[in-house]
Amino acid sequence: MSKTQYFPKIDRSHKKDFKPISVPERLLLGPGPSNSHPDVLRAIAQPPIGHLDPYYIDLMGEVQDLLRYVWQTDNRLTLPMSGTGSSAMEATFANCIEAGEKVLVAINGYFGNRMADMASRYRAEVVTFEKEWGEAFSLAEVEEALATHRPVILAMVHAETSTGVCQPMDGIGDLCRKYDCLLLLDTVTSLGGVPLFLDKWKIDLAYSCSQKGLSCPPGLGPFTMGPRAEAKLSNRAGKVPNWYLDVSLLNQYWGSDRVYHHTAPVNMNFGMREALRLLAEEGIENAWERHRKNAYKLWNGLERLGLVLHVPEDLRLPTLTTVVIPDGVNGKAFSSHLLKKYGVEIGGGLGSLAGKVWRIGLMGYNATPENVEYLLNLFDSELPSFRETLSSSA
C-alpha cells in the first residue's frame, strides 16, 4: 500500500495567511464588559500552572475570601463558577430547584425573563409578577405575590442591566422568611459598584460576573449560597441535574478537600484574584462612592445637554444609565459612529426598550471623571449632526 493511501493529500486551496491578532483600542462604556485594569491583564498573562498546584490552591482560598468581602457575606459556599455570569445564574437554579416546585420570578426587564426561562428548564412551576421596564417593586407588591403564590424560591434582579433600575432590597429578605422561601438575587451589574449587603439583606443565593464592576475579562461567574440554600441542596430527593454546576461536587474542589472536579481556568482566576485585590485595596465603600459620584456627574451632564434619562433618579443604577434616544435620531447609527470614529462603545436597548434607549456603563476601572467628561463631550459635539441630518431629510 502506498504512503498516500495512509496520508491523503490535503486540499489547501481555502487556506489564508492569518496575521497575528491585533485588537483595536476601545473604551467600553456599554452594558459590559468594562475595560480591564492593566494589573488584571498582567495577572492573566502569567504562565499557567496546574489546577491542583499548591500555589493555585492557596490562591483559590484568597479568591473566595475576597468575594465574601465584596458581597458582604460569610457564606461558606462562595466561589467563581468556571463560566460566564450566565453559568452562575444557572447554577443557582440547578442546585435549588426540584421538579414541580414553585418558583416566583419578579420581572421588570430582560434578565427577569431569562431567570424564568432557566427555572422552567429545571421543571419548576414558574409564576411571575411584573412591572414596567424602568420601575421597581414595592415591598407591598412583593408580599402580595408571596402570599398569593407561596413559592419555594423568589428570584429577583438587583441591578437590571436592560433598564438601569436598582431594586430596593430592604425588608424583602424578612418577607421571604415569613413566607418560608429562599431569596435568589441577580447582582451581575451591581457587584463591585453598588452597595450590596447579602447577609444583612438575608439573601440566600446570589450570582454575578467577572467583566462588569470587577473589571476582569468575561469568563467567570461568582456564585454564593447561604445556609438555608445549603440545607435545601443537602435535602434534595435526587442529584442536581447539571453535573458541571453541581455545588455539592464543586464544594469538594473549592472546599477543604480540594478534590479534582474539572480543569479550572487558572489564568482567569489569576485575573479574578487581582481584580478583587484592587477592590479590597481601594475599599469597597470607597468603590461604591466612586461609582455614585461619577454617575451623578454623567446624569447631570446628559440632562444639561437636553437628554432624558429613562429611570427616576431614586431608582437609577450608578453602574448603568439608560438614556432615551431623542425623536428622529437613529440610535444605532449614533452608537456605531462613536465606535468607528472614536473607539467608544455604548449599548442599545434590549427587549421592549430596543431602539428606544442607549445604555451607558460606568463600571469598575471605567468609572472615572475623565471618562465621563470625554463621553459628554462626544455627545455634545457629535449628536447634533445626527439630529440635523435627520431633520433636514424629513
VOPAGU-2260 file (C-alpha; in pm, 1 decimal, decimal comma):
REM VOPAGU-2260
SITE   aa  ch    i         X         Y         Z
SITE  MET   A    0       0,0       0,0       0,0
SITE  SER   A    1     141,5     339,3     -94,9
SITE  LYS   A    2     216,7     616,2     151,3
SITE  THR   A    3     -50,8     841,0       0,9
SITE  GLN   A    4    -320,8     592,3      95,6
SITE  TYR   A    5    -231,0     644,4     460,3
SITE  PHE   A    6    -176,2    1016,4     426,1
SITE  PRO   A    7    -414,0    1154,1     162,0
SITE  LYS   A    8    -332,5    1491,8      12,6
SITE  ILE   A    9    -498,8    1778,3     197,6
SITE  ASP   A   10    -679,1    2042,8      -4,1
SITE  ARG   A   11    -522,0    2373,3      96,9
SITE  SER   A   12    -699,6    2589,8    -159,2
SITE  HIS   A   13    -907,3    2751,5     119,3
SITE  LYS   A   14    -603,8    2833,7     331,9
SITE  LYS   A   15    -549,3    3201,9     412,6
SITE  ASP   A   16    -248,7    3382,6     551,0
SITE  PHE   A   17    -356,5    3486,5     900,2
SITE  LYS   A   18    -170,3    3770,2    1067,0
SITE  PRO   A   19    -104,5    3784,9    1443,2
SITE  ILE   A   20    -401,3    3920,8    1636,2
SITE  SER   A   21    -411,5    4297,1    1688,5
SITE  VAL   A   22    -713,2    4409,3    1889,4
SITE  PRO   A   23    -834,2    4767,1    1831,2
SITE  GLU   A   24    -826,9    5002,5    2126,8
SITE  ARG   A   25   -1173,2    5050,2    2277,9
SITE  LEU   A   26   -1323,3    5245,4    2565,6
SITE  LEU   A   27   -1603,9    5016,7    2681,5
SITE  LEU   A   28   -1882,4    5234,7    2819,1
SITE  GLY   A   29   -2166,3    4999,7    2734,6
SITE  PRO   A   30   -2354,8    4745,0    2948,5
SITE  GLY   A   31   -2048,1    4520,2    2972,5
SITE  PRO   A   32   -1777,3    4418,7    2951,7
SITE  SER   A   33   -1582,0    4705,0    3101,0
SITE  ASN   A   34   -1214,3    4764,7    3033,6
SITE  SER   A   35    -989,4    4552,2    3249,9
SITE  HIS   A   36    -737,0    4708,8    3483,0
SITE  PRO   A   37    -381,5    4666,7    3345,5
SITE  ASP   A   38    -280,5    4477,4    3661,6
SITE  VAL   A   39    -559,6    4227,0    3593,5
SITE  LEU   A   40    -440,1    4172,9    3236,2
SITE  ARG   A   41     -84,9    4123,1    3359,6
SITE  ALA   A   42    -207,8    3864,5    3609,3
SITE  ILE   A   43    -394,7    3671,7    3339,5
SITE  ALA   A   44     -80,3    3674,0    3122,1
SITE  GLN   A   45     119,9    3487,7    3388,9
SITE  PRO   A   46     233,0    3135,7    3293,5
SITE  PRO   A   47     -37,7    2878,9    3367,6
SITE  ILE   A   48      14,2    2626,6    3644,1
SITE  GLY   A   49    -173,0    2312,3    3742,4
SITE  HIS   A   50    -520,4    2345,8    3890,6
SITE  LEU   A   51    -407,8    2137,7    4191,8
SITE  ASP   A   52     -73,5    2315,8    4232,7
SITE  PRO   A   53     -22,3    2426,2    4597,2
SITE  TYR   A   54      20,3    2788,3    4486,7
SITE  TYR   A   55    -309,1    2778,9    4297,7
SITE  ILE   A   56    -489,4    2608,7    4586,1
SITE  ASP   A   57    -381,3    2894,5    4816,1
SITE  LEU   A   58    -496,1    3146,6    4555,3
SITE  MET   A   59    -839,3    2977,4    4539,0
SITE  GLY   A   60    -887,3    3049,9    4908,2
SITE  GLU   A   61    -791,4    3413,6    4856,8
SITE  VAL   A   62   -1044,7    3449,2    4575,3
SITE  GLN   A   63   -1317,8    3306,6    4797,5
SITE  ASP   A   64   -1232,9    3536,5    5089,1
SITE  LEU   A   65   -1224,9    3841,5    4862,7
SITE  LEU   A   66   -1559,3    3752,0    4703,5
SITE  ARG   A   67   -1712,2    3728,0    5050,0
SITE  TYR   A   68   -1577,3    4075,3    5124,1
SITE  VAL   A   69   -1717,5    4246,9    4814,8
SITE  TRP   A   70   -2052,6    4072,3    4861,8
SITE  GLN   A   71   -2050,4    4139,3    5238,0
SITE  THR   A   72   -2128,4    3780,5    5329,5
SITE  ASP   A   73   -1987,7    3499,3    5540,5
SITE  ASN   A   74   -2134,6    3227,8    5316,4
SITE  ARG   A   75   -1914,9    2919,3    5319,8
SITE  LEU   A   76   -2010,6    2819,7    4965,6
SITE  THR   A   77   -1877,1    3121,7    4777,3
SITE  LEU   A   78   -1677,3    3057,6    4460,6
SITE  PRO   A   79   -1631,4    3162,3    4096,7
SITE  MET   A   80   -1805,7    2927,8    3853,6
SITE  SER   A   81   -1588,0    2829,7    3558,3
SITE  GLY   A   82   -1807,9    3002,1    3303,6
SITE  THR   A   83   -1962,9    3341,6    3235,8
SITE  GLY   A   84   -2222,1    3506,8    3457,6
SITE  SER   A   85   -2498,3    3307,9    3291,3
SITE  SER   A   86   -2338,1    2986,8    3421,2
SITE  ALA   A   87   -2356,9    3123,1    3774,7
SITE  MET   A   88   -2718,1    3225,7    3713,0
SITE  GLU   A   89   -2798,7    2872,9    3601,7
SITE  ALA   A   90   -2611,7    2722,9    3897,7
SITE  THR   A   91   -2846,1    2898,1    4143,7
SITE  PHE   A   92   -3147,8    2732,5    3981,2
SITE  ALA   A   93   -2986,2    2395,5    3908,7
SITE  ASN   A   94   -2886,3    2337,1    4270,4
SITE  CYS   A   95   -3200,5    2455,4    4447,7
SITE  ILE   A   96   -3492,7    2356,0    4224,4
SITE  GLU   A   97   -3656,8    2016,3    4216,7
SITE  ALA   A   98   -3919,5    1918,6    3962,1
SITE  GLY   A   99   -4264,6    2060,0    4033,8
SITE  GLU   A  100   -4151,4    2318,5    4288,7
SITE  LYS   A  101   -4294,0    2666,4    4253,5
SITE  VAL   A  102   -4054,3    2946,4    4166,3
SITE  LEU   A  103   -4173,9    3306,7    4170,3
SITE  VAL   A  104   -3983,3    3543,8    3940,6
SITE  ALA   A  105   -4007,5    3922,5    3961,0
SITE  ILE   A  106   -3980,9    4058,6    3606,0
SITE  ASN   A  107   -3910,1    4423,5    3530,9
SITE  GLY   A  108   -3663,1    4373,5    3248,3
SITE  TYR   A  109   -3486,9    4135,6    3013,9
SITE  PHE   A  110   -3297,1    3935,5    3273,9
SITE  GLY   A  111   -3603,0    3857,6    3482,0
SITE  ASN   A  112   -3733,6    3681,4    3172,4
SITE  ARG   A  113   -3407,2    3487,2    3144,4
SITE  MET   A  114   -3441,7    3371,4    3505,5
SITE  ALA   A  115   -3793,1    3246,9    3437,9
SITE  ASP   A  116   -3672,7    3058,1    3131,1
SITE  MET   A  117   -3389,5    2892,9    3322,1
SITE  ALA   A  118   -3614,3    2791,1    3611,7
SITE  SER   A  119   -3861,1    2629,8    3368,3
SITE  ARG   A  120   -3582,9    2417,4    3217,2
SITE  TYR   A  121   -3532,9    2257,8    3559,6
SITE  ARG   A  122   -3902,2    2164,8    3552,8
SITE  ALA   A  123   -4009,7    2420,6    3807,9
SITE  GLU   A  124   -4362,9    2555,7    3814,2
SITE  VAL   A  125   -4274,4    2913,8    3723,3
SITE  VAL   A  126   -4505,0    3200,4    3814,9
SITE  THR   A  127   -4422,5    3565,0    3755,1
SITE  PHE   A  128   -4524,8    3912,6    3860,7
SITE  GLU   A  129   -4423,9    4210,5    3655,2
SITE  LYS   A  130   -4358,3    4584,5    3644,2
SITE  GLU   A  131   -4294,5    4822,0    3356,8
SITE  TRP   A  132   -3936,0    4827,3    3230,6
SITE  GLY   A  133   -3797,9    5121,3    3426,6
SITE  GLU   A  134   -3984,0    5062,7    3752,9
SITE  ALA   A  135   -3903,9    4868,0    4072,0
SITE  PHE   A  136   -4117,5    4651,5    4300,4
SITE  SER   A  137   -4257,5    4784,9    4626,0
SITE  LEU   A  138   -4244,2    4581,6    4945,6
SITE  ALA   A  139   -4623,6    4555,7    4940,6
SITE  GLU   A  140   -4619,2    4415,3    4586,6
SITE  VAL   A  141   -4359,5    4156,6    4681,9
SITE  GLU   A  142   -4558,2    4047,6    4986,5
SITE  GLU   A  143   -4880,3    4019,9    4788,1
SITE  ALA   A  144   -4707,5    3794,8    4533,9
SITE  LEU   A  145   -4552,3    3578,0    4805,0
SITE  ALA   A  146   -4880,5    3542,3    4991,8
SITE  THR   A  147   -5066,4    3453,4    4671,2
SITE  HIS   A  148   -4823,7    3201,1    4523,3
SITE  ARG   A  149   -4630,9    3059,2    4824,1
SITE  PRO   A  150   -4315,8    2970,7    4624,6
SITE  VAL   A  151   -4007,2    2781,8    4741,9
SITE  ILE   A  152   -3786,1    3045,6    4574,4
SITE  LEU   A  153   -3833,3    3414,2    4497,5
SITE  ALA   A  154   -3594,8    3526,3    4220,5
SITE  MET   A  155   -3523,0    3897,0    4170,6
SITE  VAL   A  156   -3277,7    4115,1    3980,0
SITE  HIS   A  157   -3097,1    4367,3    4198,8
SITE  ALA   A  158   -2942,6    4559,0    3908,2
SITE  GLU   A  159   -3145,6    4518,6    3589,8
SITE  THR   A  160   -2894,8    4566,4    3308,9
SITE  SER   A  161   -3161,9    4615,4    3044,6
SITE  THR   A  162   -3330,5    4910,0    3218,2
SITE  GLY   A  163   -3082,1    5066,0    3460,9
SITE  VAL   A  164   -3308,7    5007,7    3762,5
SITE  CYS   A  165   -3169,3    4926,5    4106,9
SITE  GLN   A  166   -3423,5    4725,1    4305,3
SITE  PRO   A  167   -3452,1    4834,8    4672,8
SITE  MET   A  168   -3396,1    4525,5    4889,6
SITE  ASP   A  169   -3477,9    4641,9    5243,7
SITE  GLY   A  170   -3733,4    4409,0    5401,8
SITE  ILE   A  171   -3760,1    4157,4    5117,6
SITE  GLY   A  172   -3539,2    3901,0    5292,1
SITE  ASP   A  173   -3760,7    3922,2    5601,8
SITE  LEU   A  174   -4068,4    3860,7    5385,7
SITE  CYS   A  175   -3907,1    3551,8    5234,2
SITE  ARG   A  176   -3850,8    3411,2    5579,9
SITE  LYS   A  177   -4207,6    3496,6    5679,1
SITE  TYR   A  178   -4335,8    3300,4    5378,5
SITE  ASP   A  179   -4070,3    3027,0    5409,0
SITE  CYS   A  180   -3897,0    3065,5    5073,4
SITE  LEU   A  181   -3542,2    3125,3    4953,8
SITE  LEU   A  182   -3439,3    3464,4    4812,9
SITE  LEU   A  183   -3227,0    3448,3    4495,3
SITE  LEU   A  184   -3066,2    3769,0    4370,8
SITE  ASP   A  185   -2903,4    3866,9    4041,3
SITE  THR   A  186   -2611,3    4101,7    4121,1
SITE  VAL   A  187   -2446,5    4093,9    3777,3
SITE  THR   A  188   -2438,9    4471,9    3731,7
SITE  SER   A  189   -2410,1    4567,1    4098,3
SITE  LEU   A  190   -2120,2    4362,6    4240,1
SITE  GLY   A  191   -1826,0    4595,2    4299,6
SITE  GLY   A  192   -2010,7    4913,9    4205,1
SITE  VAL   A  193   -2335,2    4932,6    4405,1
SITE  PRO   A  194   -2387,6    4877,0    4780,0
SITE  LEU   A  195   -2453,8    4508,4    4843,5
SITE  PHE   A  196   -2511,6    4350,4    5183,9
SITE  LEU   A  197   -2606,9    3988,0    5124,5
SITE  ASP   A  198   -2609,1    3879,9    5489,3
SITE  LYS   A  199   -2779,7    4194,6    5617,0
SITE  TRP   A  200   -3045,0    4166,2    5345,7
SITE  LYS   A  201   -3088,6    3790,7    5413,4
SITE  ILE   A  202   -3009,4    3681,3    5057,1
SITE  ASP   A  203   -2990,6    3303,1    5023,7
SITE  LEU   A  204   -2844,6    3275,0    4672,3
SITE  ALA   A  205   -2665,0    3526,4    4451,7
SITE  TYR   A  206   -2457,5    3534,1    4137,7
SITE  SER   A  207   -2261,4    3783,4    3931,7
SITE  CYS   A  208   -1999,5    3804,2    3655,7
SITE  SER   A  209   -1632,5    3891,8    3621,9
SITE  GLN   A  210   -1649,6    4154,7    3348,0
SITE  LYS   A  211   -1850,6    4446,9    3485,1
SITE  GLY   A  212   -1788,4    4602,5    3826,8
SITE  LEU   A  213   -1489,6    4374,5    3885,4
SITE  SER   A  214   -1320,0    4481,5    3558,2
SITE  CYS   A  215   -1190,1    4134,8    3480,0
SITE  PRO   A  216   -1246,3    3983,6    3132,4
SITE  PRO   A  217   -1558,4    3769,2    3088,5
SITE  GLY   A  218   -1522,1    3403,4    3178,0
SITE  LEU   A  219   -1601,6    3357,4    3548,1
SITE  GLY   A  220   -1933,6    3371,1    3732,5
SITE  PRO   A  221   -1916,5    3448,0    4106,0
SITE  PHE   A  222   -2169,2    3236,6    4297,8
SITE  THR   A  223   -2268,6    3225,9    4664,1
SITE  MET   A  224   -2506,8    3010,9    4864,5
SITE  GLY   A  225   -2618,8    3077,7    5221,6
SITE  PRO   A  226   -2700,9    2826,4    5496,5
SITE  ARG   A  227   -3072,4    2796,0    5413,4
SITE  ALA   A  228   -2993,4    2724,2    5048,0
SITE  GLU   A  229   -2722,7    2477,8    5156,1
SITE  ALA   A  230   -2979,9    2292,8    5363,3
SITE  LYS   A  231   -3215,9    2271,4    5067,1
SITE  LEU   A  232   -2937,1    2135,7    4849,8
SITE  SER   A  233   -2848,3    1875,1    5112,4
SITE  ASN   A  234   -3209,3    1758,6    5137,8
SITE  ARG   A  235   -3268,6    1707,5    4765,5
SITE  ALA   A  236   -3453,8    1390,4    4672,2
SITE  GLY   A  237   -3220,8    1333,2    4376,0
SITE  LYS   A  238   -2899,8    1451,4    4216,3
SITE  VAL   A  239   -2853,8    1802,8    4085,2
SITE  PRO   A  240   -2948,5    1765,9    3715,7
SITE  ASN   A  241   -2641,9    1958,3    3593,7
SITE  TRP   A  242   -2313,1    1780,0    3668,1
SITE  TYR   A  243   -2084,0    2070,7    3578,5
SITE  LEU   A  244   -2267,2    2317,6    3805,5
SITE  ASP   A  245   -2341,3    2078,5    4093,8
SITE  VAL   A  246   -2220,8    2268,4    4401,1
SITE  SER   A  247   -2215,3    1952,8    4611,7
SITE  LEU   A  248   -1940,4    1829,9    4376,2
SITE  LEU   A  249   -1772,0    2167,4    4329,5
SITE  ASN   A  250   -1753,1    2204,4    4706,7
SITE  GLN   A  251   -1514,3    1910,4    4715,4
SITE  TYR   A  252   -1279,2    2109,4    4491,0
SITE  TRP   A  253   -1333,0    2457,3    4634,7
SITE  GLY   A  254   -1375,4    2326,2    4990,1
SITE  SER   A  255   -1109,8    2190,5    5222,2
SITE  ASP   A  256   -1067,9    1856,5    5038,1
SITE  ARG   A  257    -953,2    2013,8    4705,5
SITE  VAL   A  258   -1062,3    1702,2    4515,6
SITE  TYR   A  259   -1036,7    1728,1    4136,7
SITE  HIS   A  260   -1365,1    1817,0    3965,9
SITE  HIS   A  261   -1267,8    1985,6    3638,1
SITE  THR   A  262    -968,7    2161,8    3487,9
SITE  ALA   A  263   -1020,9    2510,6    3623,5
SITE  PRO   A  264    -936,8    2819,8    3414,8
SITE  VAL   A  265    -638,4    2904,9    3632,7
SITE  ASN   A  266    -535,2    3219,1    3446,8
SITE  MET   A  267    -884,5    3362,8    3466,4
SITE  ASN   A  268    -872,5    3308,4    3839,9
SITE  PHE   A  269    -536,8    3487,3    3849,6
SITE  GLY   A  270    -720,7    3781,4    3695,5
SITE  MET   A  271   -1016,6    3749,2    3931,6
SITE  ARG   A  272    -789,5    3744,2    4233,4
SITE  GLU   A  273    -611,3    4059,4    4113,9
SITE  ALA   A  274    -938,2    4238,1    4034,0
SITE  LEU   A  275   -1071,7    4160,5    4380,5
SITE  ARG   A  276    -742,0    4261,6    4541,3
SITE  LEU   A  277    -766,6    4602,2    4374,2
SITE  LEU   A  278   -1120,3    4645,9    4507,2
SITE  ALA   A  279   -1012,2    4549,8    4857,6
SITE  GLU   A  280    -716,5    4787,4    4834,5
SITE  GLU   A  281    -949,2    5071,5    4736,6
SITE  GLY   A  282   -1206,6    4968,9    4998,3
SITE  ILE   A  283   -1548,8    4850,7    4888,1
SITE  GLU   A  284   -1725,9    5153,8    5040,3
SITE  ASN   A  285   -1489,1    5384,6    4850,9
SITE  ALA   A  286   -1559,7    5196,6    4528,1
SITE  TRP   A  287   -1933,7    5235,1    4581,1
SITE  GLU   A  288   -1889,3    5608,1    4642,3
SITE  ARG   A  289   -1667,9    5648,3    4334,2
SITE  HIS   A  290   -1936,3    5491,0    4117,3
SITE  ARG   A  291   -2205,4    5709,8    4273,6
SITE  LYS   A  292   -2013,7    6034,9    4220,8
SITE  ASN   A  293   -1931,0    5959,0    3859,2
SITE  ALA   A  294   -2286,3    5851,2    3787,1
SITE  TYR   A  295   -2420,1    6184,0    3916,6
SITE  LYS   A  296   -2165,7    6366,2    3701,9
SITE  LEU   A  297   -2288,8    6171,4    3398,1
SITE  TRP   A  298   -2658,5    6220,6    3477,0
SITE  ASN   A  299   -2623,6    6594,3    3531,3
SITE  GLY   A  300   -2416,2    6633,5    3216,5
SITE  LEU   A  301   -2661,1    6441,9    2997,9
SITE  GLU   A  302   -2954,1    6643,1    3129,5
SITE  ARG   A  303   -2767,1    6968,8    3063,0
SITE  LEU   A  304   -2742,4    6852,5    2701,8
SITE  GLY   A  305   -3120,4    6819,3    2691,4
SITE  LEU   A  306   -3130,0    6439,7    2709,0
SITE  VAL   A  307   -3389,6    6249,7    2912,3
SITE  LEU   A  308   -3298,4    5960,5    3142,9
SITE  HIS   A  309   -3530,2    5660,0    3141,6
SITE  VAL   A  310   -3529,3    5577,9    3514,8
SITE  PRO   A  311   -3629,9    5806,1    3805,0
SITE  GLU   A  312   -3324,1    5924,2    3997,5
SITE  ASP   A  313   -3406,0    5736,2    4318,4
SITE  LEU   A  314   -3405,7    5403,2    4130,8
SITE  ARG   A  315   -3110,4    5458,4    3896,2
SITE  LEU   A  316   -2811,7    5228,1    3889,4
SITE  PRO   A  317   -2479,0    5409,2    3926,6
SITE  THR   A  318   -2322,8    5143,7    3705,1
SITE  LEU   A  319   -2570,9    5150,1    3414,2
SITE  THR   A  320   -2762,0    5451,7    3283,1
SITE  THR   A  321   -3041,1    5432,2    3025,5
SITE  VAL   A  322   -3076,5    5742,7    2806,6
SITE  VAL   A  323   -3388,0    5799,7    2597,5
SITE  ILE   A  324   -3292,6    5830,7    2229,6
SITE  PRO   A  325   -3426,0    6166,7    2104,0
SITE  ASP   A  326   -3706,1    6162,1    1847,9
SITE  GLY   A  327   -3575,9    6141,8    1493,8
SITE  VAL   A  328   -3231,4    6013,4    1590,1
SITE  ASN   A  329   -3114,6    5673,4    1471,8
SITE  GLY   A  330   -2969,6    5545,4    1797,3
SITE  LYS   A  331   -2784,4    5255,4    1640,3
SITE  ALA   A  332   -2622,2    5480,7    1380,0
SITE  PHE   A  333   -2500,1    5717,8    1651,5
SITE  SER   A  334   -2351,8    5443,0    1868,5
SITE  SER   A  335   -2186,7    5289,6    1559,4
SITE  HIS   A  336   -2037,8    5630,7    1478,1
SITE  LEU   A  337   -1886,1    5659,3    1828,6
SITE  LEU   A  338   -1734,8    5313,9    1797,3
SITE  LYS   A  339   -1595,0    5351,4    1445,8
SITE  LYS   A  340   -1460,6    5706,4    1476,5
SITE  TYR   A  341   -1362,9    5727,8    1844,3
SITE  GLY   A  342   -1340,0    5367,8    1963,6
SITE  VAL   A  343   -1606,6    5431,4    2230,1
SITE  GLU   A  344   -1869,7    5165,4    2289,2
SITE  ILE   A  345   -2215,5    5239,4    2428,0
SITE  GLY   A  346   -2503,5    4993,1    2418,6
SITE  GLY   A  347   -2851,4    4989,9    2271,4
SITE  GLY   A  348   -3174,5    4877,6    2431,9
SITE  LEU   A  349   -3291,6    4519,7    2484,2
SITE  GLY   A  350   -3639,4    4373,9    2456,3
SITE  SER   A  351   -3914,4    4633,5    2483,0
SITE  LEU   A  352   -3650,0    4909,3    2505,0
SITE  ALA   A  353   -3476,6    4810,8    2179,0
SITE  GLY   A  354   -3431,8    5121,3    1964,7
SITE  LYS   A  355   -3560,6    5343,8    2244,2
SITE  VAL   A  356   -3261,2    5390,3    2475,8
SITE  TRP   A  357   -2884,6    5392,1    2486,8
SITE  ARG   A  358   -2722,8    5207,3    2776,1
SITE  ILE   A  359   -2412,0    5370,0    2922,3
SITE  GLY   A  360   -2197,5    5174,1    3164,8
SITE  LEU   A  361   -1964,7    5321,2    3426,1
SITE  MET   A  362   -1825,4    5006,3    3580,7
SITE  GLY   A  363   -1516,4    4926,1    3780,2
SITE  TYR   A  364   -1197,7    5058,4    3621,5
SITE  ASN   A  365   -1402,2    5273,9    3382,2
SITE  ALA   A  366   -1590,6    5469,3    3649,2
SITE  THR   A  367   -1373,1    5782,5    3634,4
SITE  PRO   A  368   -1449,1    6153,7    3589,6
SITE  GLU   A  369   -1218,9    6162,5    3286,9
SITE  ASN   A  370   -1427,8    5901,4    3106,3
SITE  VAL   A  371   -1749,0    6084,5    3195,4
SITE  GLU   A  372   -1615,2    6414,2    3061,7
SITE  TYR   A  373   -1490,7    6250,7    2742,8
SITE  LEU   A  374   -1825,9    6085,4    2673,2
SITE  LEU   A  375   -2023,0    6402,0    2748,6
SITE  ASN   A  376   -1800,8    6596,5    2509,1
SITE  LEU   A  377   -1870,6    6338,1    2238,3
SITE  PHE   A  378   -2245,3    6361,6    2292,8
SITE  ASP   A  379   -2218,8    6740,7    2281,8
SITE  SER   A  380   -2010,8    6753,9    1963,2
SITE  GLU   A  381   -2140,6    6453,8    1765,6
SITE  LEU   A  382   -2511,4    6415,7    1842,7
SITE  PRO   A  383   -2628,6    6749,2    1689,2
SITE  SER   A  384   -2521,5    6641,3    1340,5
SITE  PHE   A  385   -2734,3    6326,6    1368,5
SITE  ARG   A  386   -3032,8    6540,5    1464,8
SITE  GLU   A  387   -2964,2    6788,0    1183,4
SITE  THR   A  388   -2916,5    6517,6     921,5
SITE  LEU   A  389   -3241,9    6350,7    1008,3
SITE  SER   A  390   -3442,1    6671,7    1041,1
SITE  SER   A  391   -3315,2    6801,8     705,6
SITE  SER   A  392   -3403,6    6474,6     532,1
SITE  ALA   A  393   -3753,5    6464,2     682,4
